[in-house]
Amino acid sequence: MASSSLTPTPFTDDQVLAARRQFADRNPASRRHYDDARRHLPGGHTRTVLTHPPFPLTFVAGEGATLTDADGHLYLDFLGDYTAGLFGHSERRVLDPVIAALGHNVSVGGIHPAEAQLAGLMCERFGIDRVRFTNSGTEANLLAITTALQATGRPTVMAFHGGYHGGVLYFATGAAPWNAPYDFVLAPYNDAASTVALIEEHGPNLAAVIVEPMLGSGGCVPADPGFLATTFAAARAGGAVCIADEVMTSRHGRQGLVRLMGAEADITTFGKYIGGGFSFGAFGGRADLLDQFDTSPEAGRAQAGQRVIAHAGTFNNNVATMTAGCAVLGQVFTAEVAEAHTARGDELRSAVAAVLARHPLPVSVSGYGSMMALHALPAPPATVADLAGRDNELQELLFLGLLSRGIYTAARGMVNLGLAHTDDQLAALLDALDDTLTDLASA
């Protein structure tokens, strides 16, 4: 947490504009690339989260925990592609098996061995009965919701304010108008009493509750374990399916963050790092729910008049991702490595908090394990409502200050620890943060 002797922040739009001009002056090649890209790409790219004025950086190379931009600047990558880049850049233990596999098959209109191998690794690792693969976390969450809707025959899905479950499942400021057209009801995150009341109110129509055990894009705000357990118990009592979105947080501990918090979902969704840098998503859970996708003659579900869900997708079992996933879970990020990495992340977050406490500015850190976020707030947020009080000018000056010192994070404050980060690089992050806060406090 930040120091208790906080001083008002005198930061202004003019200071932010000056910092942006310095950024632009330092990165002319990224500017040229951005201007050219906007001729064909709305906004200059296809990931809204990368939008940042005056323009985002263009990266041309990466190695280990470093990135090189179009202007030749070297950065320590503490974003890790929003948790997908857990292993750093060009991890040979992942890439070499993929390259070898692609020498035999590239795009297979059928089954190949790595698909079942990865499924076995995931079921064993995460304690699930069955799993199906998709191409993204967005697809995984859409299919998980579909599974619940079909299993229950009910129309309504509960999500939470501040949640993000994919590009068409966006709840940062309420249900976005471009969301998939499900019948959503929104509950307040980390408010067990209000959530239970809503579950009871909508109970007869409620098919599923979908929740992140820690809000990812919502600011790395962990769920209170009691909130998670109470929500799942109330949902199950009403006949709804409990969906845990662990697209980001399955990296924590041996079996993901929900298990660490003492809860258990009916369906869990996965993505990000498991693909080793390739597009990946998955959803898995109880056999009775997932077996709705069993269209094989042996299952006989269609003949018996049972619910059957068709789920096609050309690249669901693509050779590159399946092979990469086998290397990730089988060799690179075993349960033991994941457990140690979570502990290392907790240590880093404590060290970040210690740096913040030495300065008078209202900056705090939230998170769990190897995921965290810096907030221009005097104390870490416990709810989404707390985020509304952030000092937006200070938040951006902090991001730009770290960037000018060779530390790449998210503009919104997200910081992720990767396997490739050395102790010296962690020290460099802490030094850069200390230096940035010193400069800002004297501004």
GUKEZA-502827 format. One record per residue (C-alpha): residue in three letters; x, z, y. Coordinates in Angstrom, 3 decimals. Example, Ala and Ser with C-alpha at 12.3 -4.5 7.8 and 13.67 -1.06 7.14 Angstrom:
BEGIN
ALA, 12.300, 7.800, -4.500
SER, 13.670, 7.140, -1.060
***
This chain:
BEGIN
MET, 0.000, 0.000, 0.000
ALA, 0.998, -0.427, 3.600
SER, 2.206, 2.390, 5.769
SER, -0.422, 4.766, 7.094
SER, 1.066, 4.542, 10.610
LEU, -0.272, 1.093, 11.322
THR, -0.085, -0.543, 14.706
PRO, -2.550, -3.109, 16.063
THR, -1.481, -6.676, 15.414
PRO, -1.043, -8.657, 18.627
PHE, -0.918, -12.013, 16.877
THR, -2.632, -14.969, 18.506
ASP, -3.603, -18.529, 17.763
ASP, -0.727, -19.656, 19.980
GLN, 1.776, -17.931, 17.692
VAL, 0.225, -19.575, 14.663
LEU, 0.337, -22.981, 16.370
ALA, 3.993, -22.441, 17.263
ALA, 4.798, -21.547, 13.643
ARG, 2.982, -24.662, 12.448
ARG, 4.963, -26.827, 14.871
GLN, 8.205, -25.362, 13.519
PHE, 7.007, -26.126, 10.016
ALA, 6.168, -29.723, 10.975
ASP, 9.510, -30.252, 12.738
ARG, 11.320, -29.032, 9.638
ASN, 9.447, -31.300, 7.212
PRO, 9.220, -34.886, 8.551
ALA, 9.395, -36.501, 5.097
SER, 6.460, -34.422, 3.822
ARG, 4.572, -35.419, 6.982
ARG, 5.201, -39.118, 6.297
HIS, 4.093, -38.766, 2.708
TYR, 0.927, -36.938, 3.758
ASP, 0.041, -39.532, 6.418
ASP, 0.548, -42.356, 3.931
ALA, -1.422, -40.618, 1.181
ARG, -4.431, -40.149, 3.458
ARG, -4.904, -43.927, 3.490
HIS, -6.133, -43.715, -0.114
LEU, -6.767, -40.025, -0.875
PRO, -9.405, -38.095, 1.094
GLY, -7.427, -35.290, 2.656
GLY, -4.156, -36.690, 1.322
HIS, -4.467, -35.154, -2.162
THR, -6.974, -34.272, -4.890
ARG, -6.720, -30.462, -4.866
THR, -8.624, -28.818, -2.021
VAL, -6.706, -25.569, -2.493
LEU, -3.542, -27.325, -1.259
THR, -5.024, -28.045, 2.161
HIS, -3.064, -26.322, 4.906
PRO, -2.524, -27.449, 8.483
PRO, -0.622, -29.313, 9.653
PHE, 0.030, -30.731, 6.137
PRO, 1.092, -29.523, 2.691
LEU, 4.621, -29.906, 1.385
THR, 5.484, -32.750, -0.972
PHE, 7.683, -31.700, -3.870
VAL, 9.972, -34.167, -5.622
ALA, 11.783, -32.007, -8.194
GLY, 11.705, -28.670, -9.962
GLU, 14.081, -26.762, -12.170
GLY, 13.612, -23.289, -13.569
ALA, 11.978, -21.218, -10.840
THR, 12.911, -23.569, -7.987
LEU, 11.255, -26.498, -6.245
THR, 12.783, -29.196, -4.016
ASP, 10.654, -30.832, -1.353
ALA, 10.800, -34.352, 0.077
ASP, 13.089, -33.164, 2.878
GLY, 15.589, -31.671, 0.453
HIS, 14.700, -28.005, 1.012
LEU, 15.004, -25.688, -1.985
TYR, 12.314, -23.060, -2.583
LEU, 11.867, -20.201, -5.005
ASP, 8.522, -20.984, -6.609
PHE, 6.452, -17.802, -6.535
LEU, 3.166, -19.680, -6.744
GLY, 3.651, -21.019, -10.268
ASP, 0.952, -23.645, -9.774
TYR, -1.722, -20.968, -9.359
THR, -0.737, -19.371, -12.721
ALA, -0.472, -22.633, -14.702
GLY, 3.304, -22.852, -14.170
LEU, 4.132, -19.636, -16.003
PHE, 7.280, -21.080, -17.595
GLY, 8.869, -22.595, -14.528
HIS, 9.828, -26.241, -14.340
SER, 11.052, -28.394, -17.217
GLU, 10.912, -25.711, -19.919
ARG, 12.672, -27.479, -22.790
ARG, 11.059, -25.348, -25.507
VAL, 7.760, -26.930, -24.468
LEU, 8.842, -30.398, -23.376
ASP, 11.106, -31.253, -26.320
PRO, 8.360, -30.861, -28.977
VAL, 5.959, -32.859, -26.791
ILE, 8.459, -35.697, -26.346
ALA, 9.069, -35.746, -30.097
ALA, 5.331, -35.799, -30.861
LEU, 4.696, -38.618, -28.397
GLY, 7.292, -40.658, -30.271
HIS, 4.846, -40.740, -33.199
ASN, 1.417, -40.714, -31.533
VAL, 0.163, -40.889, -27.967
SER, -3.612, -41.283, -27.862
VAL, -5.304, -40.710, -31.187
GLY, -8.956, -41.555, -31.747
GLY, -9.037, -39.023, -34.530
ILE, -7.686, -35.712, -35.756
HIS, -4.018, -34.745, -35.733
PRO, -2.370, -31.582, -37.117
ALA, -1.503, -29.875, -33.814
GLU, -5.198, -29.455, -32.937
ALA, -5.971, -27.134, -35.850
GLN, -2.591, -25.430, -35.511
LEU, -3.268, -24.492, -31.885
ALA, -6.793, -23.371, -32.777
GLY, -5.377, -21.008, -35.375
LEU, -2.822, -19.618, -32.950
MET, -5.503, -18.982, -30.331
CYS, -7.964, -17.313, -32.700
GLU, -5.275, -15.029, -34.076
ARG, -3.778, -14.237, -30.683
PHE, -6.969, -13.547, -28.743
GLY, -9.154, -12.111, -31.492
ILE, -11.812, -14.836, -31.468
ASP, -13.631, -16.447, -34.420
ARG, -13.773, -20.042, -33.235
VAL, -12.426, -22.144, -30.369
ARG, -13.017, -25.574, -28.855
PHE, -10.737, -27.447, -26.488
THR, -11.440, -29.100, -23.138
ASN, -9.315, -30.604, -20.373
SER, -9.626, -27.872, -17.757
GLY, -10.872, -24.386, -17.067
THR, -13.811, -25.920, -15.209
GLU, -14.939, -27.742, -18.339
ALA, -14.352, -24.650, -20.451
ASN, -16.648, -22.573, -18.247
LEU, -19.307, -25.279, -18.120
LEU, -19.317, -25.468, -21.921
ALA, -19.309, -21.693, -22.292
ILE, -22.407, -21.499, -20.087
THR, -23.998, -24.335, -22.062
THR, -23.312, -22.413, -25.269
ALA, -25.139, -19.362, -23.914
LEU, -28.068, -21.359, -22.559
GLN, -28.601, -23.072, -25.890
ALA, -28.147, -19.916, -27.946
THR, -30.636, -17.861, -25.933
GLY, -33.070, -20.523, -24.790
ARG, -33.013, -18.874, -21.368
PRO, -32.364, -20.559, -17.983
THR, -30.525, -18.055, -15.756
VAL, -26.799, -17.322, -15.366
MET, -25.350, -14.361, -13.493
ALA, -22.117, -14.872, -11.557
PHE, -20.427, -12.731, -8.896
HIS, -19.727, -13.032, -5.195
GLY, -16.113, -14.125, -4.735
GLY, -15.906, -15.652, -8.196
TYR, -14.416, -19.020, -9.012
HIS, -14.980, -20.662, -12.374
GLY, -14.049, -24.221, -11.459
GLY, -14.730, -26.938, -8.930
VAL, -18.496, -26.934, -9.581
LEU, -18.774, -23.192, -10.206
TYR, -17.708, -21.869, -6.812
PHE, -18.978, -18.569, -5.403
ALA, -16.448, -17.576, -2.729
THR, -19.157, -17.303, -0.070
GLY, -22.217, -17.466, -2.283
ALA, -23.276, -20.306, -4.550
ALA, -21.816, -23.539, -3.173
PRO, -24.319, -26.391, -2.680
TRP, -22.162, -28.701, -4.840
ASN, -22.257, -26.382, -7.850
ALA, -23.579, -27.483, -11.218
PRO, -27.376, -27.161, -11.070
TYR, -27.780, -24.011, -13.156
ASP, -30.212, -21.280, -12.167
PHE, -27.718, -18.771, -10.752
VAL, -28.219, -15.206, -9.656
LEU, -25.304, -13.589, -7.796
ALA, -24.254, -9.963, -8.143
PRO, -21.731, -7.937, -6.096
TYR, -18.342, -7.685, -7.823
ASN, -17.249, -4.154, -8.763
ASP, -20.695, -2.728, -8.005
ALA, -21.985, -1.609, -11.402
ALA, -25.253, -0.069, -10.209
SER, -26.392, -3.151, -8.286
THR, -25.303, -5.432, -11.107
VAL, -27.250, -3.481, -13.737
ALA, -30.333, -3.525, -11.511
LEU, -30.119, -7.307, -11.235
ILE, -29.586, -7.684, -14.979
GLU, -32.702, -5.624, -15.634
GLU, -34.679, -7.582, -13.022
HIS, -33.778, -10.971, -14.502
GLY, -33.439, -9.774, -18.093
PRO, -36.077, -11.947, -19.817
ASN, -34.576, -15.094, -18.255
LEU, -30.896, -14.131, -18.282
ALA, -28.827, -16.267, -20.662
ALA, -25.341, -15.182, -19.643
VAL, -23.162, -13.130, -17.349
ILE, -19.864, -14.827, -16.440
VAL, -17.154, -12.705, -14.837
GLU, -13.432, -12.723, -14.128
PRO, -11.701, -9.463, -15.094
MET, -9.706, -10.044, -11.905
LEU, -10.861, -12.362, -9.158
GLY, -8.246, -15.104, -9.009
SER, -8.926, -17.315, -6.019
GLY, -10.939, -14.389, -4.667
GLY, -7.760, -12.473, -3.837
CYS, -6.434, -10.956, -7.101
VAL, -8.995, -8.147, -6.974
PRO, -9.085, -6.446, -10.398
ALA, -12.358, -5.355, -11.892
ASP, -12.870, -1.654, -12.299
PRO, -12.853, -1.080, -16.092
GLY, -16.062, 0.926, -15.809
PHE, -17.746, -1.924, -13.937
LEU, -16.743, -4.410, -16.625
ALA, -17.888, -2.204, -19.523
THR, -21.182, -1.296, -17.843
THR, -21.943, -4.918, -16.973
PHE, -21.296, -6.151, -20.518
ALA, -23.322, -3.324, -22.075
ALA, -26.311, -4.003, -19.820
ALA, -26.113, -7.749, -20.430
ARG, -26.019, -7.339, -24.205
ALA, -28.861, -4.829, -24.140
GLY, -30.958, -7.484, -22.430
GLY, -29.997, -10.198, -24.905
ALA, -27.598, -12.094, -22.632
VAL, -24.206, -13.512, -23.608
CYS, -21.088, -11.992, -22.012
ILE, -18.603, -14.646, -20.843
ALA, -15.133, -13.587, -19.693
ASP, -13.329, -16.142, -17.562
GLU, -9.701, -15.566, -18.553
VAL, -8.469, -18.981, -17.456
MET, -5.858, -17.151, -15.363
THR, -5.811, -13.647, -16.791
SER, -5.274, -14.264, -20.509
ARG, -1.546, -14.099, -19.645
HIS, -1.863, -10.312, -19.307
GLY, -0.961, -8.137, -22.269
ARG, -1.261, -9.181, -25.894
GLN, -4.862, -10.458, -25.760
GLY, -5.815, -10.872, -22.116
LEU, -7.026, -8.628, -19.331
VAL, -10.535, -7.926, -20.649
ARG, -9.099, -6.308, -23.771
LEU, -6.596, -4.360, -21.667
MET, -9.545, -2.964, -19.732
GLY, -11.227, -1.829, -22.923
ALA, -14.011, -4.410, -22.990
GLU, -14.818, -7.359, -25.241
ALA, -16.589, -10.612, -24.417
ASP, -18.833, -12.766, -26.593
ILE, -17.185, -15.924, -25.265
THR, -13.835, -16.174, -23.489
THR, -12.599, -19.156, -21.511
PHE, -8.946, -20.176, -21.275
GLY, -6.771, -22.625, -19.360
LYS, -3.721, -22.885, -17.116
TYR, -0.444, -21.800, -18.776
ILE, -1.486, -22.357, -22.414
GLY, -1.101, -26.111, -21.875
GLY, 2.516, -25.601, -20.867
GLY, 2.025, -27.681, -17.721
PHE, -0.358, -30.217, -19.266
SER, -4.105, -30.308, -18.584
PHE, -5.799, -27.695, -20.742
GLY, -8.953, -25.689, -21.192
ALA, -10.648, -23.896, -24.083
PHE, -13.578, -21.653, -24.854
GLY, -13.889, -19.452, -27.880
GLY, -15.629, -16.417, -29.273
ARG, -18.196, -15.343, -31.817
ALA, -18.762, -17.674, -34.747
ASP, -22.558, -17.626, -34.428
LEU, -22.276, -18.919, -30.852
LEU, -19.490, -21.452, -31.328
ASP, -20.893, -22.828, -34.564
GLN, -23.628, -24.463, -32.520
PHE, -20.970, -27.175, -32.066
ASP, -20.562, -27.682, -35.822
THR, -22.119, -31.095, -36.364
SER, -20.458, -31.627, -39.746
PRO, -22.559, -32.489, -42.816
GLU, -21.246, -29.332, -44.509
ALA, -22.821, -27.132, -41.860
GLY, -26.237, -28.709, -42.330
ARG, -27.415, -27.269, -39.029
ALA, -29.224, -30.398, -37.873
GLN, -30.978, -30.770, -41.210
ALA, -32.096, -27.142, -41.029
GLY, -33.487, -27.616, -37.528
GLN, -30.916, -25.299, -35.952
ARG, -29.517, -25.806, -32.468
VAL, -26.628, -28.296, -32.414
ILE, -24.597, -29.092, -29.304
ALA, -22.648, -32.344, -29.000
HIS, -19.305, -31.983, -27.239
ALA, -17.211, -35.113, -26.978
GLY, -14.146, -35.748, -24.817
THR, -11.441, -38.355, -25.276
PHE, -8.611, -36.028, -24.327
ASN, -9.959, -32.725, -25.673
ASN, -7.396, -32.806, -28.479
ASN, -4.737, -34.945, -26.800
VAL, -1.371, -34.914, -28.521
ALA, 0.674, -33.715, -25.550
THR, -1.455, -30.659, -24.735
MET, -2.051, -29.597, -28.326
THR, 1.664, -29.813, -29.096
ALA, 2.588, -27.964, -25.900
GLY, 0.073, -25.212, -26.655
CYS, 1.548, -24.695, -30.110
ALA, 4.998, -24.244, -28.573
VAL, 3.626, -21.887, -25.905
LEU, 1.755, -19.491, -28.183
GLY, 3.979, -19.934, -31.208
GLN, 7.374, -19.581, -29.580
VAL, 7.609, -19.218, -25.800
PHE, 4.856, -16.756, -24.843
THR, 4.258, -14.610, -27.882
ALA, 2.170, -11.450, -27.649
GLU, 5.353, -9.408, -27.331
VAL, 6.653, -11.570, -24.482
ALA, 3.272, -11.399, -22.747
GLU, 3.226, -7.629, -22.958
ALA, 6.725, -7.336, -21.492
HIS, 5.924, -9.862, -18.780
THR, 2.847, -7.905, -17.718
ALA, 4.962, -4.771, -17.356
ARG, 7.581, -6.697, -15.350
GLY, 4.817, -7.932, -13.046
ASP, 3.581, -4.396, -12.463
GLU, 7.134, -3.384, -11.532
LEU, 7.441, -6.274, -9.077
ARG, 4.114, -5.441, -7.452
SER, 5.253, -1.832, -7.015
ALA, 8.469, -3.076, -5.402
VAL, 6.457, -5.319, -3.054
ALA, 4.251, -2.360, -2.111
ALA, 7.381, -0.323, -1.347
VAL, 8.615, -3.016, 1.034
LEU, 5.234, -3.144, 2.768
ALA, 5.220, 0.633, 3.191
ARG, 8.421, 0.452, 5.251
HIS, 6.716, -1.623, 7.941
PRO, 3.992, -0.811, 10.485
LEU, 1.978, -3.989, 9.950
PRO, -1.343, -3.844, 8.078
VAL, -0.266, -5.753, 4.956
SER, -1.109, -4.667, 1.410
VAL, -0.809, -6.063, -2.115
SER, -3.414, -6.238, -4.872
GLY, -3.278, -7.547, -8.410
TYR, -2.498, -6.787, -12.017
GLY, 0.545, -7.597, -14.093
SER, 2.222, -10.861, -13.140
MET, -0.527, -11.930, -10.691
MET, -0.783, -10.482, -7.199
ALA, -1.818, -11.281, -3.645
LEU, -0.602, -10.255, -0.198
HIS, -3.359, -9.343, 2.235
ALA, -3.294, -8.819, 5.970
LEU, -5.266, -5.642, 5.383
PRO, -4.214, -2.001, 5.709
ALA, -5.240, -1.286, 2.089
PRO, -5.724, -3.468, -0.998
PRO, -9.262, -4.897, -1.262
ALA, -11.550, -3.352, -3.868
THR, -14.458, -5.706, -3.207
VAL, -14.933, -9.196, -1.857
ALA, -16.450, -7.732, 1.288
ASP, -13.121, -6.079, 2.077
LEU, -11.483, -9.514, 2.400
ALA, -13.604, -10.304, 5.452
GLY, -11.508, -7.856, 7.435
ARG, -8.202, -9.669, 6.943
ASP, -6.186, -10.537, 10.049
ASN, -6.188, -14.318, 9.664
GLU, -3.374, -14.913, 12.149
LEU, -1.110, -12.378, 10.464
GLN, -2.008, -13.789, 7.034
GLU, -0.839, -17.256, 8.030
LEU, 2.260, -16.069, 9.857
LEU, 3.235, -14.163, 6.744
PHE, 2.840, -17.297, 4.604
LEU, 4.777, -19.487, 7.045
GLY, 7.444, -16.821, 7.492
LEU, 8.098, -16.643, 3.764
LEU, 8.094, -20.429, 3.553
SER, 10.716, -20.715, 6.290
ARG, 12.876, -18.366, 4.202
GLY, 12.589, -20.497, 1.078
ILE, 9.763, -18.616, -0.677
TYR, 6.818, -20.739, -1.822
THR, 3.529, -18.838, -2.238
ALA, -0.130, -19.658, -1.655
ALA, -1.402, -19.769, 1.904
ARG, -4.093, -17.310, 0.839
GLY, -1.383, -14.862, -0.246
MET, -1.222, -15.382, -3.988
VAL, 2.123, -14.598, -5.649
ASN, 2.756, -15.125, -9.370
LEU, 5.691, -14.005, -11.467
GLY, 7.003, -16.526, -13.979
LEU, 9.204, -16.264, -17.033
ALA, 11.945, -18.274, -15.329
HIS, 12.399, -15.867, -12.411
THR, 15.689, -13.975, -12.538
ASP, 16.215, -10.463, -11.212
ASP, 18.260, -11.946, -8.370
GLN, 15.337, -14.206, -7.439
LEU, 12.966, -11.241, -7.408
ALA, 15.394, -9.479, -5.076
ALA, 15.418, -12.586, -2.857
LEU, 11.620, -12.449, -2.632
LEU, 11.719, -8.799, -1.584
ASP, 14.451, -9.485, 0.984
ALA, 12.516, -12.418, 2.447
LEU, 9.357, -10.319, 2.658
ASP, 11.251, -7.495, 4.358
ASP, 12.853, -9.904, 6.829
THR, 9.553, -11.649, 7.592
LEU, 7.756, -8.376, 8.279
THR, 10.620, -7.183, 10.490
ASP, 10.424, -10.330, 12.597
LEU, 6.634, -10.214, 12.835
ALA, 6.625, -6.550, 13.845
SER, 9.030, -7.295, 16.708
ALA, 7.181, -10.396, 17.889
***
